[in-house]
Amino acid sequence: MLNIKPENDIGWKNKGRVLAKLGKLDEALDCFNTVLTLRHNYVQIWEKKEAIY
């Protein structure tokens, strides 16, 4: 889905959540950073990044 619609912030958020649960924290952070480029004020994503650090 992200290949078809890369501006889908919810898709990036969900992918990041799954990667974080799998312990792939660097990849999860990349996804969360992508979300923030699409929606800078997405507070939930800032909180998820904080939890990883």
mmCIF entry with sequence, helices, sheets and N, C-alpha, C, O atoms, coordinates in Angstrom:
data_MODEL
# 
_entry.id   MODEL 
# 
_entity.id                         1 
_entity.type                       polymer 
_entity.pdbx_number_of_molecules   1 
# 
_entity_poly.entity_id                      1 
_entity_poly.type                           'polypeptide(L)' 
_entity_poly.nstd_linkage                   no 
_entity_poly.nstd_monomer                   no 
_entity_poly.pdbx_seq_one_letter_code       MLNIKPENDIGWKNKGRVLAKLGKLDEALDCFNTVLTLRHNYVQIWEKKEAIY 
_entity_poly.pdbx_seq_one_letter_code_can   MLNIKPENDIGWKNKGRVLAKLGKLDEALDCFNTVLTLRHNYVQIWEKKEAIY 
_entity_poly.pdbx_strand_id                 A 
# 
loop_
_entity_poly_seq.entity_id 
_entity_poly_seq.num 
_entity_poly_seq.mon_id 
_entity_poly_seq.hetero 
1 1  MET n 
1 2  LEU n 
1 3  ASN n 
1 4  ILE n 
1 5  LYS n 
1 6  PRO n 
1 7  GLU n 
1 8  ASN n 
1 9  ASP n 
1 10 ILE n 
1 11 GLY n 
1 12 TRP n 
1 13 LYS n 
1 14 ASN n 
1 15 LYS n 
1 16 GLY n 
1 17 ARG n 
1 18 VAL n 
1 19 LEU n 
1 20 ALA n 
1 21 LYS n 
1 22 LEU n 
1 23 GLY n 
1 24 LYS n 
1 25 LEU n 
1 26 ASP n 
1 27 GLU n 
1 28 ALA n 
1 29 LEU n 
1 30 ASP n 
1 31 CYS n 
1 32 PHE n 
1 33 ASN n 
1 34 THR n 
1 35 VAL n 
1 36 LEU n 
1 37 THR n 
1 38 LEU n 
1 39 ARG n 
1 40 HIS n 
1 41 ASN n 
1 42 TYR n 
1 43 VAL n 
1 44 GLN n 
1 45 ILE n 
1 46 TRP n 
1 47 GLU n 
1 48 LYS n 
1 49 LYS n 
1 50 GLU n 
1 51 ALA n 
1 52 ILE n 
1 53 TYR n 
# 
_struct_asym.id          A 
_struct_asym.entity_id   1 
# 
loop_
_struct_conf.conf_type_id 
_struct_conf.id 
_struct_conf.pdbx_PDB_helix_id 
_struct_conf.beg_label_comp_id 
_struct_conf.beg_label_asym_id 
_struct_conf.beg_label_seq_id 
_struct_conf.pdbx_beg_PDB_ins_code 
_struct_conf.end_label_comp_id 
_struct_conf.end_label_asym_id 
_struct_conf.end_label_seq_id 
_struct_conf.pdbx_end_PDB_ins_code 
_struct_conf.beg_auth_comp_id 
_struct_conf.beg_auth_asym_id 
_struct_conf.beg_auth_seq_id 
_struct_conf.end_auth_comp_id 
_struct_conf.end_auth_asym_id 
_struct_conf.end_auth_seq_id 
_struct_conf.pdbx_PDB_helix_class 
_struct_conf.details 
_struct_conf.pdbx_PDB_helix_length 
HELX_P HELX_P1 AA1 ASP A 9  ? LYS A 21 ? ASP A 9  LYS A 21 1 ? 13 
HELX_P HELX_P2 AA2 LEU A 25 ? LEU A 38 ? LEU A 25 LEU A 38 1 ? 14 
HELX_P HELX_P3 AA3 VAL A 43 ? ILE A 52 ? VAL A 43 ILE A 52 1 ? 10 
# 
_struct_conf_type.id          HELX_P 
_struct_conf_type.criteria    ? 
_struct_conf_type.reference   ? 
# 
loop_
_atom_site.group_PDB 
_atom_site.id 
_atom_site.type_symbol 
_atom_site.label_atom_id 
_atom_site.label_alt_id 
_atom_site.label_comp_id 
_atom_site.label_asym_id 
_atom_site.label_entity_id 
_atom_site.label_seq_id 
_atom_site.pdbx_PDB_ins_code 
_atom_site.Cartn_x 
_atom_site.Cartn_y 
_atom_site.Cartn_z 
_atom_site.occupancy 
_atom_site.B_iso_or_equiv 
_atom_site.pdbx_formal_charge 
_atom_site.auth_seq_id 
_atom_site.auth_comp_id 
_atom_site.auth_asym_id 
_atom_site.auth_atom_id 
_atom_site.pdbx_PDB_model_num 
ATOM 1   N N  . MET A 1 1  ? 0.819  -1.192 0.000  1.00 0.00 ? 1  MET A N  1 
ATOM 2   C CA . MET A 1 1  ? 0.000  0.000  0.000  1.00 0.00 ? 1  MET A CA 1 
ATOM 3   C C  . MET A 1 1  ? 0.862  1.254  0.000  1.00 0.00 ? 1  MET A C  1 
ATOM 4   O O  . MET A 1 1  ? 0.532  2.231  -0.673 1.00 0.00 ? 1  MET A O  1 
ATOM 5   N N  . LEU A 1 2  ? 1.958  1.239  0.745  1.00 0.00 ? 2  LEU A N  1 
ATOM 6   C CA . LEU A 1 2  ? 2.809  2.421  0.805  1.00 0.00 ? 2  LEU A CA 1 
ATOM 7   C C  . LEU A 1 2  ? 3.516  2.668  -0.517 1.00 0.00 ? 2  LEU A C  1 
ATOM 8   O O  . LEU A 1 2  ? 3.902  3.799  -0.812 1.00 0.00 ? 2  LEU A O  1 
ATOM 9   N N  . ASN A 1 3  ? 3.690  1.617  -1.321 1.00 0.00 ? 3  ASN A N  1 
ATOM 10  C CA . ASN A 1 3  ? 4.256  1.803  -2.657 1.00 0.00 ? 3  ASN A CA 1 
ATOM 11  C C  . ASN A 1 3  ? 3.279  2.538  -3.565 1.00 0.00 ? 3  ASN A C  1 
ATOM 12  O O  . ASN A 1 3  ? 3.684  3.319  -4.426 1.00 0.00 ? 3  ASN A O  1 
ATOM 13  N N  . ILE A 1 4  ? 2.001  2.283  -3.366 1.00 0.00 ? 4  ILE A N  1 
ATOM 14  C CA . ILE A 1 4  ? 0.965  2.903  -4.189 1.00 0.00 ? 4  ILE A CA 1 
ATOM 15  C C  . ILE A 1 4  ? 0.652  4.311  -3.700 1.00 0.00 ? 4  ILE A C  1 
ATOM 16  O O  . ILE A 1 4  ? 0.450  5.222  -4.503 1.00 0.00 ? 4  ILE A O  1 
ATOM 17  N N  . LYS A 1 5  ? 0.611  4.489  -2.381 1.00 0.00 ? 5  LYS A N  1 
ATOM 18  C CA . LYS A 1 5  ? 0.240  5.780  -1.798 1.00 0.00 ? 5  LYS A CA 1 
ATOM 19  C C  . LYS A 1 5  ? 1.236  6.138  -0.687 1.00 0.00 ? 5  LYS A C  1 
ATOM 20  O O  . LYS A 1 5  ? 0.914  6.008  0.493  1.00 0.00 ? 5  LYS A O  1 
ATOM 21  N N  . PRO A 1 6  ? 2.436  6.586  -1.054 1.00 0.00 ? 6  PRO A N  1 
ATOM 22  C CA . PRO A 1 6  ? 3.479  6.850  -0.054 1.00 0.00 ? 6  PRO A CA 1 
ATOM 23  C C  . PRO A 1 6  ? 3.164  8.008  0.888  1.00 0.00 ? 6  PRO A C  1 
ATOM 24  O O  . PRO A 1 6  ? 3.843  8.172  1.901  1.00 0.00 ? 6  PRO A O  1 
ATOM 25  N N  . GLU A 1 7  ? 2.156  8.810  0.580  1.00 0.00 ? 7  GLU A N  1 
ATOM 26  C CA . GLU A 1 7  ? 1.784  9.912  1.469  1.00 0.00 ? 7  GLU A CA 1 
ATOM 27  C C  . GLU A 1 7  ? 0.795  9.480  2.555  1.00 0.00 ? 7  GLU A C  1 
ATOM 28  O O  . GLU A 1 7  ? 0.263  10.320 3.281  1.00 0.00 ? 7  GLU A O  1 
ATOM 29  N N  . ASN A 1 8  ? 0.550  8.182  2.663  1.00 0.00 ? 8  ASN A N  1 
ATOM 30  C CA . ASN A 1 8  ? -0.381 7.638  3.648  1.00 0.00 ? 8  ASN A CA 1 
ATOM 31  C C  . ASN A 1 8  ? 0.293  7.591  5.021  1.00 0.00 ? 8  ASN A C  1 
ATOM 32  O O  . ASN A 1 8  ? 0.998  6.634  5.340  1.00 0.00 ? 8  ASN A O  1 
ATOM 33  N N  . ASP A 1 9  ? 0.072  8.623  5.823  1.00 0.00 ? 9  ASP A N  1 
ATOM 34  C CA . ASP A 1 9  ? 0.733  8.702  7.129  1.00 0.00 ? 9  ASP A CA 1 
ATOM 35  C C  . ASP A 1 9  ? 0.292  7.588  8.074  1.00 0.00 ? 9  ASP A C  1 
ATOM 36  O O  . ASP A 1 9  ? 1.086  7.124  8.892  1.00 0.00 ? 9  ASP A O  1 
ATOM 37  N N  . ILE A 1 10 ? -0.944 7.162  7.973  1.00 0.00 ? 10 ILE A N  1 
ATOM 38  C CA . ILE A 1 10 ? -1.431 6.079  8.835  1.00 0.00 ? 10 ILE A CA 1 
ATOM 39  C C  . ILE A 1 10 ? -0.708 4.772  8.496  1.00 0.00 ? 10 ILE A C  1 
ATOM 40  O O  . ILE A 1 10 ? -0.360 4.003  9.392  1.00 0.00 ? 10 ILE A O  1 
ATOM 41  N N  . GLY A 1 11 ? -0.488 4.526  7.228  1.00 0.00 ? 11 GLY A N  1 
ATOM 42  C CA . GLY A 1 11 ? 0.252  3.329  6.821  1.00 0.00 ? 11 GLY A CA 1 
ATOM 43  C C  . GLY A 1 11 ? 1.667  3.326  7.374  1.00 0.00 ? 11 GLY A C  1 
ATOM 44  O O  . GLY A 1 11 ? 2.143  2.303  7.866  1.00 0.00 ? 11 GLY A O  1 
ATOM 45  N N  . TRP A 1 12 ? 2.342  4.473  7.295  1.00 0.00 ? 12 TRP A N  1 
ATOM 46  C CA . TRP A 1 12 ? 3.703  4.578  7.840  1.00 0.00 ? 12 TRP A CA 1 
ATOM 47  C C  . TRP A 1 12 ? 3.700  4.398  9.354  1.00 0.00 ? 12 TRP A C  1 
ATOM 48  O O  . TRP A 1 12 ? 4.598  3.767  9.913  1.00 0.00 ? 12 TRP A O  1 
ATOM 49  N N  . LYS A 1 13 ? 2.674  4.962  10.022 1.00 0.00 ? 13 LYS A N  1 
ATOM 50  C CA . LYS A 1 13 ? 2.571  4.809  11.476 1.00 0.00 ? 13 LYS A CA 1 
ATOM 51  C C  . LYS A 1 13 ? 2.410  3.337  11.842 1.00 0.00 ? 13 LYS A C  1 
ATOM 52  O O  . LYS A 1 13 ? 3.082  2.839  12.745 1.00 0.00 ? 13 LYS A O  1 
ATOM 53  N N  . ASN A 1 14 ? 1.523  2.646  11.142 1.00 0.00 ? 14 ASN A N  1 
ATOM 54  C CA . ASN A 1 14 ? 1.283  1.231  11.438 1.00 0.00 ? 14 ASN A CA 1 
ATOM 55  C C  . ASN A 1 14 ? 2.520  0.380  11.166 1.00 0.00 ? 14 ASN A C  1 
ATOM 56  O O  . ASN A 1 14 ? 2.847  -0.516 11.944 1.00 0.00 ? 14 ASN A O  1 
ATOM 57  N N  . LYS A 1 15 ? 3.202  0.661  10.064 1.00 0.00 ? 15 LYS A N  1 
ATOM 58  C CA . LYS A 1 15 ? 4.427  -0.077 9.759  1.00 0.00 ? 15 LYS A CA 1 
ATOM 59  C C  . LYS A 1 15 ? 5.465  0.163  10.854 1.00 0.00 ? 15 LYS A C  1 
ATOM 60  O O  . LYS A 1 15 ? 6.143  -0.770 11.284 1.00 0.00 ? 15 LYS A O  1 
ATOM 61  N N  . GLY A 1 16 ? 5.590  1.404  11.302 1.00 0.00 ? 16 GLY A N  1 
ATOM 62  C CA . GLY A 1 16 ? 6.529  1.723  12.375 1.00 0.00 ? 16 GLY A CA 1 
ATOM 63  C C  . GLY A 1 16 ? 6.194  1.001  13.669 1.00 0.00 ? 16 GLY A C  1 
ATOM 64  O O  . GLY A 1 16 ? 7.088  0.514  14.361 1.00 0.00 ? 16 GLY A O  1 
ATOM 65  N N  . ARG A 1 17 ? 4.918  0.931  13.995 1.00 0.00 ? 17 ARG A N  1 
ATOM 66  C CA . ARG A 1 17 ? 4.498  0.237  15.218 1.00 0.00 ? 17 ARG A CA 1 
ATOM 67  C C  . ARG A 1 17 ? 4.860  -1.242 15.160 1.00 0.00 ? 17 ARG A C  1 
ATOM 68  O O  . ARG A 1 17 ? 5.361  -1.801 16.136 1.00 0.00 ? 17 ARG A O  1 
ATOM 69  N N  . VAL A 1 18 ? 4.608  -1.869 14.023 1.00 0.00 ? 18 VAL A N  1 
ATOM 70  C CA . VAL A 1 18 ? 4.931  -3.293 13.868 1.00 0.00 ? 18 VAL A CA 1 
ATOM 71  C C  . VAL A 1 18 ? 6.438  -3.512 13.975 1.00 0.00 ? 18 VAL A C  1 
ATOM 72  O O  . VAL A 1 18 ? 6.890  -4.421 14.671 1.00 0.00 ? 18 VAL A O  1 
ATOM 73  N N  . LEU A 1 19 ? 7.205  -2.683 13.289 1.00 0.00 ? 19 LEU A N  1 
ATOM 74  C CA . LEU A 1 19 ? 8.662  -2.826 13.335 1.00 0.00 ? 19 LEU A CA 1 
ATOM 75  C C  . LEU A 1 19 ? 9.191  -2.628 14.755 1.00 0.00 ? 19 LEU A C  1 
ATOM 76  O O  . LEU A 1 19 ? 10.105 -3.334 15.181 1.00 0.00 ? 19 LEU A O  1 
ATOM 77  N N  . ALA A 1 20 ? 8.623  -1.676 15.484 1.00 0.00 ? 20 ALA A N  1 
ATOM 78  C CA . ALA A 1 20 ? 9.054  -1.448 16.866 1.00 0.00 ? 20 ALA A CA 1 
ATOM 79  C C  . ALA A 1 20 ? 8.770  -2.677 17.722 1.00 0.00 ? 20 ALA A C  1 
ATOM 80  O O  . ALA A 1 20 ? 9.602  -3.079 18.536 1.00 0.00 ? 20 ALA A O  1 
ATOM 81  N N  . LYS A 1 21 ? 7.595  -3.272 17.538 1.00 0.00 ? 21 LYS A N  1 
ATOM 82  C CA . LYS A 1 21 ? 7.259  -4.476 18.307 1.00 0.00 ? 21 LYS A CA 1 
ATOM 83  C C  . LYS A 1 21 ? 8.171  -5.643 17.967 1.00 0.00 ? 21 LYS A C  1 
ATOM 84  O O  . LYS A 1 21 ? 8.410  -6.514 18.804 1.00 0.00 ? 21 LYS A O  1 
ATOM 85  N N  . LEU A 1 22 ? 8.681  -5.663 16.740 1.00 0.00 ? 22 LEU A N  1 
ATOM 86  C CA . LEU A 1 22 ? 9.606  -6.717 16.321 1.00 0.00 ? 22 LEU A CA 1 
ATOM 87  C C  . LEU A 1 22 ? 11.039 -6.423 16.750 1.00 0.00 ? 22 LEU A C  1 
ATOM 88  O O  . LEU A 1 22 ? 11.944 -7.222 16.507 1.00 0.00 ? 22 LEU A O  1 
ATOM 89  N N  . GLY A 1 23 ? 11.239 -5.280 17.384 1.00 0.00 ? 23 GLY A N  1 
ATOM 90  C CA . GLY A 1 23 ? 12.570 -4.913 17.846 1.00 0.00 ? 23 GLY A CA 1 
ATOM 91  C C  . GLY A 1 23 ? 13.435 -4.261 16.782 1.00 0.00 ? 23 GLY A C  1 
ATOM 92  O O  . GLY A 1 23 ? 14.630 -4.058 16.997 1.00 0.00 ? 23 GLY A O  1 
ATOM 93  N N  . LYS A 1 24 ? 12.858 -3.933 15.653 1.00 0.00 ? 24 LYS A N  1 
ATOM 94  C CA . LYS A 1 24 ? 13.592 -3.278 14.561 1.00 0.00 ? 24 LYS A CA 1 
ATOM 95  C C  . LYS A 1 24 ? 13.450 -1.762 14.729 1.00 0.00 ? 24 LYS A C  1 
ATOM 96  O O  . LYS A 1 24 ? 12.755 -1.093 13.963 1.00 0.00 ? 24 LYS A O  1 
ATOM 97  N N  . LEU A 1 25 ? 14.125 -1.250 15.748 1.00 0.00 ? 25 LEU A N  1 
ATOM 98  C CA . LEU A 1 25 ? 13.907 0.127  16.170 1.00 0.00 ? 25 LEU A CA 1 
ATOM 99  C C  . LEU A 1 25 ? 14.390 1.160  15.162 1.00 0.00 ? 25 LEU A C  1 
ATOM 100 O O  . LEU A 1 25 ? 13.735 2.185  14.974 1.00 0.00 ? 25 LEU A O  1 
ATOM 101 N N  . ASP A 1 26 ? 15.515 0.913  14.514 1.00 0.00 ? 26 ASP A N  1 
ATOM 102 C CA . ASP A 1 26 ? 16.002 1.870  13.515 1.00 0.00 ? 26 ASP A CA 1 
ATOM 103 C C  . ASP A 1 26 ? 15.020 1.999  12.352 1.00 0.00 ? 26 ASP A C  1 
ATOM 104 O O  . ASP A 1 26 ? 14.757 3.099  11.865 1.00 0.00 ? 26 ASP A O  1 
ATOM 105 N N  . GLU A 1 27 ? 14.487 0.866  11.919 1.00 0.00 ? 27 GLU A N  1 
ATOM 106 C CA . GLU A 1 27 ? 13.518 0.888  10.825 1.00 0.00 ? 27 GLU A CA 1 
ATOM 107 C C  . GLU A 1 27 ? 12.216 1.550  11.268 1.00 0.00 ? 27 GLU A C  1 
ATOM 108 O O  . GLU A 1 27 ? 11.585 2.271  10.495 1.00 0.00 ? 27 GLU A O  1 
ATOM 109 N N  . ALA A 1 28 ? 11.818 1.304  12.513 1.00 0.00 ? 28 ALA A N  1 
ATOM 110 C CA . ALA A 1 28 ? 10.613 1.938  13.046 1.00 0.00 ? 28 ALA A CA 1 
ATOM 111 C C  . ALA A 1 28 ? 10.789 3.452  13.090 1.00 0.00 ? 28 ALA A C  1 
ATOM 112 O O  . ALA A 1 28 ? 9.880  4.199  12.726 1.00 0.00 ? 28 ALA A O  1 
ATOM 113 N N  . LEU A 1 29 ? 11.954 3.901  13.534 1.00 0.00 ? 29 LEU A N  1 
ATOM 114 C CA . LEU A 1 29 ? 12.216 5.341  13.581 1.00 0.00 ? 29 LEU A CA 1 
ATOM 115 C C  . LEU A 1 29 ? 12.172 5.957  12.190 1.00 0.00 ? 29 LEU A C  1 
ATOM 116 O O  . LEU A 1 29 ? 11.685 7.075  12.020 1.00 0.00 ? 29 LEU A O  1 
ATOM 117 N N  . ASP A 1 30 ? 12.672 5.244  11.205 1.00 0.00 ? 30 ASP A N  1 
ATOM 118 C CA . ASP A 1 30 ? 12.597 5.743  9.826  1.00 0.00 ? 30 ASP A CA 1 
ATOM 119 C C  . ASP A 1 30 ? 11.138 5.947  9.408  1.00 0.00 ? 30 ASP A C  1 
ATOM 120 O O  . ASP A 1 30 ? 10.798 6.952  8.783  1.00 0.00 ? 30 ASP A O  1 
ATOM 121 N N  . CYS A 1 31 ? 10.293 4.997  9.756  1.00 0.00 ? 31 CYS A N  1 
ATOM 122 C CA . CYS A 1 31 ? 8.867  5.123  9.430  1.00 0.00 ? 31 CYS A CA 1 
ATOM 123 C C  . CYS A 1 31 ? 8.245  6.302  10.164 1.00 0.00 ? 31 CYS A C  1 
ATOM 124 O O  . CYS A 1 31 ? 7.501  7.083  9.571  1.00 0.00 ? 31 CYS A O  1 
ATOM 125 N N  . PHE A 1 32 ? 8.544  6.434  11.445 1.00 0.00 ? 32 PHE A N  1 
ATOM 126 C CA . PHE A 1 32 ? 7.980  7.537  12.218 1.00 0.00 ? 32 PHE A CA 1 
ATOM 127 C C  . PHE A 1 32 ? 8.472  8.882  11.691 1.00 0.00 ? 32 PHE A C  1 
ATOM 128 O O  . PHE A 1 32 ? 7.719  9.855  11.671 1.00 0.00 ? 32 PHE A O  1 
ATOM 129 N N  . ASN A 1 33 ? 9.723  8.938  11.269 1.00 0.00 ? 33 ASN A N  1 
ATOM 130 C CA . ASN A 1 33 ? 10.242 10.177 10.684 1.00 0.00 ? 33 ASN A CA 1 
ATOM 131 C C  . ASN A 1 33 ? 9.526  10.513 9.381  1.00 0.00 ? 33 ASN A C  1 
ATOM 132 O O  . ASN A 1 33 ? 9.294  11.683 9.076  1.00 0.00 ? 33 ASN A O  1 
ATOM 133 N N  . THR A 1 34 ? 9.180  9.487  8.618  1.00 0.00 ? 34 THR A N  1 
ATOM 134 C CA . THR A 1 34 ? 8.419  9.716  7.389  1.00 0.00 ? 34 THR A CA 1 
ATOM 135 C C  . THR A 1 34 ? 7.054  10.295 7.719  1.00 0.00 ? 34 THR A C  1 
ATOM 136 O O  . THR A 1 34 ? 6.588  11.217 7.050  1.00 0.00 ? 34 THR A O  1 
ATOM 137 N N  . VAL A 1 35 ? 6.409  9.756  8.750  1.00 0.00 ? 35 VAL A N  1 
ATOM 138 C CA . VAL A 1 35 ? 5.115  10.300 9.173  1.00 0.00 ? 35 VAL A CA 1 
ATOM 139 C C  . VAL A 1 35 ? 5.260  11.778 9.518  1.00 0.00 ? 35 VAL A C  1 
ATOM 140 O O  . VAL A 1 35 ? 4.422  12.593 9.134  1.00 0.00 ? 35 VAL A O  1 
ATOM 141 N N  . LEU A 1 36 ? 6.313  12.118 10.234 1.00 0.00 ? 36 LEU A N  1 
ATOM 142 C CA . LEU A 1 36 ? 6.484  13.505 10.668 1.00 0.00 ? 36 LEU A CA 1 
ATOM 143 C C  . LEU A 1 36 ? 6.808  14.445 9.513  1.00 0.00 ? 36 LEU A C  1 
ATOM 144 O O  . LEU A 1 36 ? 6.550  15.644 9.613  1.00 0.00 ? 36 LEU A O  1 
ATOM 145 N N  . THR A 1 37 ? 7.359  13.935 8.432  1.00 0.00 ? 37 THR A N  1 
ATOM 146 C CA . THR A 1 37 ? 7.542  14.798 7.260  1.00 0.00 ? 37 THR A CA 1 
ATOM 147 C C  . THR A 1 37 ? 6.201  15.079 6.588  1.00 0.00 ? 37 THR A C  1 
ATOM 148 O O  . THR A 1 37 ? 6.024  16.109 5.938  1.00 0.00 ? 37 THR A O  1 
ATOM 149 N N  . LEU A 1 38 ? 5.261  14.152 6.754  1.00 0.00 ? 38 LEU A N  1 
ATOM 150 C CA . LEU A 1 38 ? 3.930  14.328 6.180  1.00 0.00 ? 38 LEU A CA 1 
ATOM 151 C C  . LEU A 1 38 ? 3.014  15.134 7.100  1.00 0.00 ? 38 LEU A C  1 
ATOM 152 O O  . LEU A 1 38 ? 2.196  15.924 6.630  1.00 0.00 ? 38 LEU A O  1 
ATOM 153 N N  . ARG A 1 39 ? 3.154  14.932 8.405  1.00 0.00 ? 39 ARG A N  1 
ATOM 154 C CA . ARG A 1 39 ? 2.314  15.606 9.421  1.00 0.00 ? 39 ARG A CA 1 
ATOM 155 C C  . ARG A 1 39 ? 3.187  15.954 10.619 1.00 0.00 ? 39 ARG A C  1 
ATOM 156 O O  . ARG A 1 39 ? 3.295  15.175 11.566 1.00 0.00 ? 39 ARG A O  1 
ATOM 157 N N  . HIS A 1 40 ? 3.799  17.112 10.572 1.00 0.00 ? 40 HIS A N  1 
ATOM 158 C CA . HIS A 1 40 ? 4.779  17.500 11.588 1.00 0.00 ? 40 HIS A CA 1 
ATOM 159 C C  . HIS A 1 40 ? 4.201  17.538 13.010 1.00 0.00 ? 40 HIS A C  1 
ATOM 160 O O  . HIS A 1 40 ? 4.916  17.264 13.974 1.00 0.00 ? 40 HIS A O  1 
ATOM 161 N N  . ASN A 1 41 ? 2.942  17.866 13.141 1.00 0.00 ? 41 ASN A N  1 
ATOM 162 C CA . ASN A 1 41 ? 2.348  18.032 14.475 1.00 0.00 ? 41 ASN A CA 1 
ATOM 163 C C  . ASN A 1 41 ? 1.632  16.775 14.983 1.00 0.00 ? 41 ASN A C  1 
ATOM 164 O O  . ASN A 1 41 ? 0.723  16.881 15.806 1.00 0.00 ? 41 ASN A O  1 
ATOM 165 N N  . TYR A 1 42 ? 2.019  15.613 14.517 1.00 0.00 ? 42 TYR A N  1 
ATOM 166 C CA . TYR A 1 42 ? 1.384  14.351 14.913 1.00 0.00 ? 42 TYR A CA 1 
ATOM 167 C C  . TYR A 1 42 ? 1.968  13.936 16.268 1.00 0.00 ? 42 TYR A C  1 
ATOM 168 O O  . TYR A 1 42 ? 2.985  13.245 16.328 1.00 0.00 ? 42 TYR A O  1 
ATOM 169 N N  . VAL A 1 43 ? 1.321  14.361 17.344 1.00 0.00 ? 43 VAL A N  1 
ATOM 170 C CA . VAL A 1 43 ? 1.833  14.184 18.707 1.00 0.00 ? 43 VAL A CA 1 
ATOM 171 C C  . VAL A 1 43 ? 2.071  12.717 19.038 1.00 0.00 ? 43 VAL A C  1 
ATOM 172 O O  . VAL A 1 43 ? 3.071  12.385 19.675 1.00 0.00 ? 43 VAL A O  1 
ATOM 173 N N  . GLN A 1 44 ? 1.182  11.847 18.624 1.00 0.00 ? 44 GLN A N  1 
ATOM 174 C CA . GLN A 1 44 ? 1.317  10.417 18.927 1.00 0.00 ? 44 GLN A CA 1 
ATOM 175 C C  . GLN A 1 44 ? 2.634  9.862  18.380 1.00 0.00 ? 44 GLN A C  1 
ATOM 176 O O  . GLN A 1 44 ? 3.249  9.002  19.009 1.00 0.00 ? 44 GLN A O  1 
ATOM 177 N N  . ILE A 1 45 ? 3.064  10.340 17.230 1.00 0.00 ? 45 ILE A N  1 
ATOM 178 C CA . ILE A 1 45 ? 4.312  9.847  16.641 1.00 0.00 ? 45 ILE A CA 1 
ATOM 179 C C  . ILE A 1 45 ? 5.510  10.366 17.424 1.00 0.00 ? 45 ILE A C  1 
ATOM 180 O O  . ILE A 1 45 ? 6.476  9.634  17.641 1.00 0.00 ? 45 ILE A O  1 
ATOM 181 N N  . TRP A 1 46 ? 5.452  11.623 17.849 1.00 0.00 ? 46 TRP A N  1 
ATOM 182 C CA . TRP A 1 46 ? 6.542  12.147 18.692 1.00 0.00 ? 46 TRP A CA 1 
ATOM 183 C C  . TRP A 1 46 ? 6.658  11.306 19.965 1.00 0.00 ? 46 TRP A C  1 
ATOM 184 O O  . TRP A 1 46 ? 7.767  11.027 20.421 1.00 0.00 ? 46 TRP A O  1 
ATOM 185 N N  . GLU A 1 47 ? 5.528  10.901 20.538 1.00 0.00 ? 47 GLU A N  1 
ATOM 186 C CA . GLU A 1 47 ? 5.543  10.070 21.748 1.00 0.00 ? 47 GLU A CA 1 
ATOM 187 C C  . GLU A 1 47 ? 6.131  8.688  21.462 1.00 0.00 ? 47 GLU A C  1 
ATOM 188 O O  . GLU A 1 47 ? 6.862  8.146  22.291 1.00 0.00 ? 47 GLU A O  1 
ATOM 189 N N  . LYS A 1 48 ? 5.824  8.120  20.310 1.00 0.00 ? 48 LYS A N  1 
ATOM 190 C CA . LYS A 1 48 ? 6.374  6.804  19.956 1.00 0.00 ? 48 LYS A CA 1 
ATOM 191 C C  . LYS A 1 48 ? 7.885  6.888  19.772 1.00 0.00 ? 48 LYS A C  1 
ATOM 192 O O  . LYS A 1 48 ? 8.615  5.987  20.187 1.00 0.00 ? 48 LYS A O  1 
ATOM 193 N N  . LYS A 1 49 ? 8.354  7.967  19.151 1.00 0.00 ? 49 LYS A N  1 
ATOM 194 C CA . LYS A 1 49 ? 9.799  8.154  18.998 1.00 0.00 ? 49 LYS A CA 1 
ATOM 195 C C  . LYS A 1 49 ? 10.465 8.296  20.368 1.00 0.00 ? 49 LYS A C  1 
ATOM 196 O O  . LYS A 1 49 ? 11.531 7.733  20.614 1.00 0.00 ? 49 LYS A O  1 
ATOM 197 N N  . GLU A 1 50 ? 9.828  9.047  21.243 1.00 0.00 ? 50 GLU A N  1 
ATOM 198 C CA . GLU A 1 50 ? 10.359 9.237  22.600 1.00 0.00 ? 50 GLU A CA 1 
ATOM 199 C C  . GLU A 1 50 ? 10.463 7.902  23.328 1.00 0.00 ? 50 GLU A C  1 
ATOM 200 O O  . GLU A 1 50 ? 11.439 7.659  24.037 1.00 0.00 ? 50 GLU A O  1 
ATOM 201 N N  . ALA A 1 51 ? 9.478  7.043  23.162 1.00 0.00 ? 51 ALA A N  1 
ATOM 202 C CA . ALA A 1 51 ? 9.490  5.739  23.834 1.00 0.00 ? 51 ALA A CA 1 
ATOM 203 C C  . ALA A 1 51 ? 10.648 4.869  23.347 1.00 0.00 ? 51 ALA A C  1 
ATOM 204 O O  . ALA A 1 51 ? 11.201 4.084  24.117 1.00 0.00 ? 51 ALA A O  1 
ATOM 205 N N  . ILE A 1 52 ? 11.015 5.006  22.078 1.00 0.00 ? 52 ILE A N  1 
ATOM 206 C CA . ILE A 1 52 ? 12.129 4.218  21.543 1.00 0.00 ? 52 ILE A CA 1 
ATOM 207 C C  . ILE A 1 52 ? 13.448 4.705  22.114 1.00 0.00 ? 52 ILE A C  1 
ATOM 208 O O  . ILE A 1 52 ? 14.326 3.904  22.436 1.00 0.00 ? 52 ILE A O  1 
ATOM 209 N N  . TYR A 1 53 ? 13.588 6.025  22.242 1.00 0.00 ? 53 TYR A N  1 
ATOM 210 C CA . TYR A 1 53 ? 14.830 6.565  22.785 1.00 0.00 ? 53 TYR A CA 1 
ATOM 211 C C  . TYR A 1 53 ? 14.842 6.371  24.280 1.00 0.00 ? 53 TYR A C  1 
ATOM 212 O O  . TYR A 1 53 ? 15.804 6.756  24.945 1.00 0.00 ? 53 TYR A O  1 
# 
